[in-house]
Amino acid sequence: MSAPDGSPVGAERSIGQLFASATTELSALVHDEIALAKAQLKQDVKRGAVSGGAFSVAGAVLVFSLPMLNFALAYGIRTWSDWNLAICFLLSFAANVLIALVLVLIGVVFAKKAQKGKGPQKVAASVKESAGVLQNAKPHPRPELPQERVPEAIEAVARSSS
């Protein structure tokens, strides 16, 4: 197993390597948060589009089908029964209104789902949580070196920083 920079896990790494690793991981986190925001926005837009489409189809059904459907249905009811022609036309109109109401209900359901989505708010909360974790992060305490190893440590730090 190795760290993101390719060095083996558990091996002593320089401050520069640790900083590069942290920067890479933070960059990946930001990219993932942006990708999540895009995916959630795309889903909310899709739900809104379905809702708008359902409302449009409901309007189109009422506008374009009423004359033809009313005549066909009214004369069909008149053929099957001996009712007055005016009552037959009212029944055919009621059938068209019922179809339009069902389409409007479908549009309302999808509109409510799009409002409940709140994709950007979820991402913003996740970003704030990540920022809070990073702000509260404290470095691990370093083990105390025995006095005889202190000059070695100073030389190692000098070599790694140059």
NUKOL-46359 format. One record per residue: residue number from 1; x negated, y, z negated of N, C-alpha, C in turn. Coordinates in nm, 3 decimals, decimal comma, padded with zeros to 5 digits. Last residue first. Example, Ala and Ser with C-alpha at 12.3 -4.5 7.8 and 13.67 -1.06 7.14 Angstrom:
<recs>
  nr     n.X     n.Y     n.Z    ca.X    ca.Y    ca.Z     c.X     c.Y     c.Z
   2 -01,285 -00,225 -00,708 -01,367 -00,106 -00,714 -01,290  00,003 -00,787
   1 -01,319 -00,569 -00,780 -01,230 -00,450 -00,780 -01,320 -00,330 -00,780
</recs>
This chain:
<recs>
  nr     n.X     n.Y     n.Z    ca.X    ca.Y    ca.Z     c.X     c.Y     c.Z
 162 -01,573  02,199 -00,233 -01,655  02,265 -00,131 -01,628  02,210  00,007
 161 -01,427  02,050 -00,406 -01,375  02,183 -00,373 -01,456  02,252 -00,264
 160 -01,575  01,819 -00,444 -01,445  01,808 -00,377 -01,390  01,944 -00,336
 159 -01,805  01,911 -00,578 -01,819  01,850 -00,446 -01,684  01,848 -00,373
 158 -01,690  02,004 -00,818 -01,764  02,098 -00,731 -01,778  02,043 -00,591
 157 -01,590  01,768 -00,919 -01,497  01,875 -00,885 -01,564  01,975 -00,792
 156 -01,832  01,630 -00,960 -01,731  01,574 -00,870 -01,632  01,682 -00,826
 155 -01,958  01,793 -01,152 -02,019  01,777 -01,021 -01,917  01,724 -00,920
 154 -01,779  01,756 -01,363 -01,799  01,891 -01,311 -01,861  01,884 -01,171
 153 -01,812  01,483 -01,409 -01,681  01,535 -01,367 -01,694  01,672 -01,306
 152 -02,076  01,472 -01,499 -02,037  01,400 -01,377 -01,907  01,457 -01,321
 151 -02,057  01,620 -01,742 -02,135  01,674 -01,629 -02,102  01,605 -01,497
 150 -01,880  01,437 -01,891 -01,839  01,572 -01,854 -01,923  01,629 -01,741
 149 -01,961  01,194 -01,989 -01,918  01,197 -01,849 -01,879  01,337 -01,803
 148 -02,019  01,225 -02,257 -02,131  01,192 -02,171 -02,093  01,197 -02,022
 147 -01,768  01,279 -02,372 -01,864  01,389 -02,357 -01,979  01,354 -02,262
 146 -01,496  01,126 -02,196 -01,598  01,123 -02,301 -01,704  01,229 -02,270
 145 -01,207  01,309 -02,103 -01,330  01,240 -02,064 -01,425  01,235 -02,182
 144 -00,863  01,259 -02,143 -00,984  01,322 -02,196 -01,106  01,240 -02,155
 143 -00,649  01,251 -01,859 -00,711  01,185 -01,974 -00,838  01,260 -02,015
 142 -00,413  01,508 -01,793 -00,534  01,435 -01,754 -00,594  01,370 -01,877
 141 -00,062  01,496 -01,763 -00,181  01,529 -01,843 -00,299  01,444 -01,800
 140  00,085  01,589 -01,454  00,057  01,484 -01,551 -00,065  01,524 -01,633
 139  00,253  01,903 -01,422  00,146  01,809 -01,385  00,128  01,705 -01,496
 138  00,605  01,924 -01,390  00,484  01,958 -01,465  00,376  01,858 -01,427
 137  00,890  02,059 -01,243  00,784  01,958 -01,236  00,660  02,009 -01,309
 136  01,083  02,246 -01,223  01,060  02,190 -01,356  00,950  02,085 -01,358
 135  01,089  02,297 -00,952  01,051  02,404 -01,043  01,016  02,350 -01,181
 134  01,180  02,053 -00,847  01,044  02,097 -00,816  00,998  02,208 -00,909
 133  01,439  02,051 -00,948  01,347  01,944 -00,987  01,204  01,987 -00,962
 132  01,541  02,276 -00,819  01,535  02,271 -00,965  01,439  02,165 -01,014
 131  01,530  02,195 -00,554  01,448  02,308 -00,596  01,433  02,309 -00,748
 130  01,720  01,988 -00,561  01,581  01,957 -00,527  01,488  02,069 -00,573
 129  01,946  02,140 -00,621  01,903  02,035 -00,713  01,756  02,000 -00,688
 128  01,963  02,301 -00,397  01,942  02,364 -00,528  01,891  02,261 -00,629
 127  02,015  02,103 -00,206  01,891  02,181 -00,196  01,860  02,247 -00,330
 126  02,263  02,014 -00,295  02,151  01,920 -00,292  02,018  01,994 -00,285
 125  02,416  02,243 -00,256  02,401  02,189 -00,391  02,282  02,094 -00,399
 124  02,398  02,261  00,021  02,343  02,369 -00,062  02,322  02,320 -00,205
 123  02,534  02,030  00,095  02,391  02,041  00,126  02,328  02,149  00,039
 122  02,790  02,093  00,008  02,722  01,974 -00,045  02,572  01,984 -00,023
 121  02,843  02,315  00,163  02,837  02,331  00,018  02,767  02,211 -00,045
 120  02,851  02,213  00,427  02,742  02,303  00,386  02,732  02,319  00,234
 119  03,092  02,041  00,411  02,956  01,990  00,433  02,847  02,084  00,388
 118  03,369  02,043  00,348  03,275  02,130  00,278  03,132  02,078  00,289
 117  03,613  01,884  00,383  03,478  01,837  00,415  03,370  01,913  00,340
 116  03,859  01,998  00,350  03,802  01,927  00,234  03,656  01,889  00,257
 115  03,910  02,094  00,605  03,891  02,190  00,496  03,825  02,124  00,376
 114  03,943  01,855  00,744  03,833  01,944  00,783  03,806  02,047  00,674
 113  04,170  01,756  00,620  04,045  01,681  00,608  03,926  01,770  00,643
 112  04,354  01,948  00,705  04,323  01,936  00,562  04,193  01,860  00,540
 111  04,355  01,890  00,979  04,312  02,023  00,933  04,276  02,019  00,785
 110  04,462  01,632  00,984  04,323  01,650  01,024  04,270  01,787  00,981
 109  04,723  01,694  00,892  04,639  01,598  00,819  04,491  01,618  00,855
 108  04,814  01,867  01,092  04,799  01,916  00,954  04,707  01,823  00,874
 107  04,824  01,696  01,317  04,736  01,812  01,317  04,710  01,864  01,176
 106  05,026  01,523  01,232  04,891  01,470  01,258  04,790  01,584  01,256
 105  05,237  01,707  01,224  05,192  01,642  01,100  05,052  01,583  01,116
 104  05,259  01,760  01,497  05,220  01,868  01,406  05,170  01,809  01,274
 103  05,350  01,511  01,589  05,220  01,561  01,633  05,170  01,675  01,545
 102  05,600  01,506  01,461  05,501  01,401  01,430  05,362  01,449  01,472
 101  05,722  01,725  01,588  05,696  01,728  01,443  05,593  01,623  01,403
 100  05,747  01,630  01,851  05,660  01,744  01,824  05,627  01,753  01,675
  99  05,935  01,426  01,810  05,802  01,393  01,860  05,703  01,505  01,829
  98  06,154  01,585  01,726  06,099  01,483  01,638  05,957  01,444  01,681
  97  06,205  01,732  01,957  06,162  01,802  01,836  06,098  01,703  01,739
  96  06,296  01,526  02,125  06,174  01,600  02,158  06,119  01,673  02,036
  95  06,532  01,452  01,990  06,425  01,353  02,007  06,293  01,423  02,040
  94  06,683  01,686  02,016  06,642  01,643  01,882  06,529  01,539  01,891
  93  06,732  01,682  02,294  06,649  01,788  02,236  06,598  01,748  02,098
  92  06,903  01,462  02,304  06,773  01,454  02,373  06,678  01,563  02,321
  91  07,119  01,560  02,155  07,045  01,442  02,108  06,907  01,432  02,175
  90  07,203  01,767  02,323  07,156  01,797  02,188  07,075  01,679  02,131
  89  07,291  01,621  02,548  07,177  01,712  02,560  07,120  01,748  02,423
  88  07,511  01,486  02,433  07,398  01,408  02,485  07,274  01,495  02,501
  87  07,678  01,698  02,382  07,624  01,621  02,268  07,504  01,539  02,314
  86  07,736  01,767  02,647  07,668  01,864  02,559  07,607  01,792  02,438
  85  07,883  01,550  02,746  07,749  01,575  02,799  07,670  01,673  02,711
  84  08,051  01,336  02,513  08,047  01,461  02,587  07,902  01,489  02,628
  83  08,025  00,978  02,552  08,021  01,103  02,476  08,020  01,223  02,570
  82  08,035  00,714  02,623  08,130  00,805  02,686  08,137  00,937  02,610
  81  07,711  00,571  02,688  07,829  00,598  02,604  07,923  00,692  02,680
  80  07,523  00,536  02,884  07,544  00,427  02,788  07,668  00,447  02,702
  79  07,536  00,778  03,022  07,562  00,654  03,095  07,594  00,541  02,998
  78  07,464  00,960  02,824  07,598  00,972  02,884  07,635  00,843  02,957
  77  07,202  00,885  02,788  07,297  00,866  02,677  07,440  00,869  02,731
  76  07,105  00,965  03,041  07,096  00,825  02,999  07,193  00,794  02,886
  75  07,146  01,236  03,038  07,223  01,156  03,133  07,216  01,007  03,100
  74  06,963  01,295  02,829  07,105  01,330  02,818  07,190  01,247  02,914
  73  06,721  01,205  02,933  06,776  01,144  02,813  06,925  01,173  02,800
  72  06,690  01,370  03,160  06,688  01,224  03,172  06,754  01,158  03,052
  71  06,705  01,632  03,046  06,799  01,587  03,150  06,806  01,435  03,156
  70  06,493  01,620  02,859  06,630  01,651  02,817  06,732  01,603  02,920
  69  06,270  01,566  03,015  06,316  01,468  02,917  06,460  01,495  02,873
  68  06,256  01,801  03,170  06,273  01,670  03,233  06,328  01,566  03,134
  67  06,242  02,011  02,968  06,343  02,009  03,075  06,367  01,870  03,133
  66  06,030  01,916  02,782  06,169  01,942  02,743  06,267  01,941  02,861
  65  05,771  01,894  02,863  05,858  01,777  02,874  06,004  01,805  02,842
  64  05,632  02,136  02,834  05,640  02,072  02,964  05,741  01,958  02,974
  63  05,672  02,223  02,562  05,689  02,313  02,677  05,715  02,237  02,806
  62  05,629  02,002  02,393  05,754  02,079  02,387  05,777  02,161  02,514
  61  05,373  01,925  02,474  05,485  01,830  02,483  05,618  01,905  02,482
  60  05,223  02,151  02,410  05,238  02,111  02,550  05,355  02,015  02,568
  59  05,238  02,146  02,130  05,296  02,257  02,205  05,319  02,221  02,350
  58  05,100  01,905  02,083  05,238  01,922  02,035  05,307  02,035  02,111
  57  04,851  01,967  02,189  04,931  01,863  02,253  05,078  01,874  02,210
  56  04,772  02,158  02,000  04,788  02,195  02,141  04,875  02,094  02,215
  55  04,755  02,007  01,767  04,850  02,119  01,774  04,875  02,158  01,919
  54  04,551  01,830  01,847  04,683  01,777  01,815  04,789  01,888  01,819
  53  04,337  02,011  01,878  04,388  01,934  01,992  04,527  01,879  01,968
  52  04,300  02,094  01,615  04,342  02,190  01,717  04,398  02,121  01,840
  51  04,217  01,845  01,507  04,335  01,915  01,456  04,388  02,013  01,559
  50  03,986  01,797  01,650  04,097  01,702  01,661  04,226  01,768  01,614
  49  03,835  02,017  01,562  03,870  02,005  01,704  03,986  01,908  01,724
  48  03,804  01,955  01,291  03,876  02,076  01,330  03,920  02,071  01,475
  47  03,648  01,724  01,316  03,782  01,716  01,255  03,866  01,838  01,292
  46  03,419  01,838  01,431  03,494  01,736  01,503  03,635  01,723  01,448
  45  03,333  02,005  01,227  03,375  02,065  01,354  03,458  01,965  01,434
  44  03,264  01,811  01,036  03,371  01,907  01,007  03,422  01,973  01,134
  43  03,053  01,680  01,170  03,173  01,605  01,133  03,290  01,700  01,105
  42  02,869  01,890  01,190  02,919  01,826  01,312  03,049  01,750  01,283
  41  02,812  01,934  00,921  02,880  02,039  00,999  02,941  01,981  01,126
  40  02,679  01,695  00,863  02,805  01,726  00,796  02,881  01,836  00,869
  39  02,454  01,715  01,031  02,547  01,602  01,045  02,681  01,633  00,980
  38  02,330  01,949  00,934  02,377  01,942  01,072  02,481  01,831  01,089
  37  02,265  01,867  00,673  02,356  01,981  00,694  02,414  01,977  00,834
  36  02,081  01,663  00,731  02,206  01,631  00,661  02,308  01,742  00,681
  35  01,877  01,812  00,848  01,945  01,710  00,928  02,079  01,672  00,864
  34  01,801  01,963  00,625  01,855  02,031  00,743  01,931  01,932  00,831
  33  01,704  01,760  00,460  01,817  01,842  00,414  01,882  01,913  00,533
  32  01,487  01,670  00,615  01,599  01,580  00,587  01,723  01,657  00,541
  31  01,322  01,897  00,605  01,375  01,850  00,734  01,494  01,757  00,714
  30  01,266  01,901  00,329  01,339  02,014  00,391  01,399  01,971  00,524
  29  01,124  01,659  00,308  01,248  01,680  00,231  01,331  01,791  00,292
  28  00,903  01,712  00,467  00,994  01,604  00,506  01,128  01,619  00,434
  27  00,787  01,913  00,310  00,830  01,943  00,446  00,930  01,838  00,495
  26  00,722  01,763  00,086  00,818  01,873  00,073  00,873  01,912  00,210
  25  00,532  01,589  00,195  00,655  01,535  00,140  00,762  01,643  00,125
  24  00,334  01,775  00,271  00,395  01,687  00,370  00,529  01,633  00,320
  23  00,268  01,884  00,021  00,321  01,970  00,127  00,393  01,887  00,233
  22  00,164  01,658 -00,109  00,284  01,724 -00,162  00,349  01,812 -00,057
  21 -00,060  01,611  00,055  00,043  01,509  00,040  00,174  01,571 -00,010
  20 -00,204  01,846  00,013 -00,158  01,811  00,148 -00,046  01,709  00,143
  19 -00,255  01,818 -00,261 -00,176  01,931 -00,214 -00,121  01,903 -00,074
  18 -00,415  01,587 -00,259 -00,288  01,588 -00,332 -00,198  01,700 -00,284
  17 -00,629  01,681 -00,108 -00,550  01,569 -00,059 -00,415  01,564 -00,129
  16 -00,720  01,886 -00,279 -00,676  01,917 -00,143 -00,590  01,807 -00,085
  15 -00,798  01,741 -00,498 -00,686  01,834 -00,512 -00,631  01,869 -00,375
  14 -00,870  01,399 -00,401 -00,907  01,537 -00,432 -00,781  01,623 -00,444
  13 -00,798  01,094 -00,570 -00,787  01,180 -00,454 -00,821  01,323 -00,496
  12 -00,882  00,773 -00,662 -00,894  00,913 -00,700 -00,889  00,996 -00,573
  11 -00,638  00,523 -00,597 -00,772  00,578 -00,577 -00,770  00,725 -00,616
  10 -00,373  00,465 -00,617 -00,454  00,441 -00,735 -00,595  00,493 -00,721
   9 -00,340  00,368 -00,282 -00,274  00,413 -00,405 -00,361  00,376 -00,524
   8 -00,576  00,473 -00,032 -00,513  00,369 -00,113 -00,453  00,426 -00,241
   7 -00,480  00,725  00,208 -00,572  00,675  00,105 -00,502  00,570  00,021
   6 -00,290  00,824  00,379 -00,367  00,708  00,422 -00,462  00,653  00,318
   5 -00,114  01,015  00,295 -00,232  01,063  00,368 -00,325  00,949  00,409
   4  00,082  00,872  00,153  00,116  00,928  00,284 -00,005  00,977  00,363
   3 -00,101  00,582  00,023 -00,032  00,709  00,007 -00,002  00,766  00,145
   2 -00,046  00,229  00,070 -00,127  00,349  00,076 -00,039  00,472  00,059
   1 -00,085 -00,116  00,000  00,000  00,000  00,000 -00,090  00,123  00,000
</recs>
